[in-house]
Amino acid sequence: MFLAQRNDYDCGPIAIVNYMQWLGYNWSRKDLPLLRYILNTTSLGSEYLSIAAALETLVPGLQLNFTRNTYGLLNYMKKGNPIILAYTYKLNEGKVVGHIMFCYYENGVIVTNYVKNKKKTKLSTKQFKQILQNSIERPAVIYLKV
């Protein structure tokens, strides 16, 4: 079910595929070229507002929220609900970059579509909170209203 991110610029399209799979749709890596086109994905990635717009078209009831409320997000995910998180951070050379992750809660950790050493990245709740708090811009969260 879970697709891993294989390059630096596909985080947005991969997040959408994983979200759609979680909702029960039969989406796969074959859908990535179309998603890259719809999202206008470049070597720099995709804009999270494009991702939100695409998902709002595909999924009725979807909302875009800007938050740093880690307690609320963790409770939402602990109830079995995934999110798409967009955040920004600074590289060592000072360049600000963004990242978009499909996240869900499983066995006490937050699992994301970012992959290191061919394994899904698992974040502790402390690491997740740090990502939200350290984001240069206010983190954006895409979620289903429940």
Secondary structure, 3 states (H helix, E strand, C coil): CCCCCCCCCCHHHHHHHHHHHHCCCCCCHHHHHHHHHHHCCECCECCHHHHHHHHHHHCCCEEEEECCCHHHHHHHHHCCCCEEEEEEEECCCCCEEEEEEEEEEECCEEEEEEEECCEEEEECHHHHHHHHHHCCCCCEEEEECC
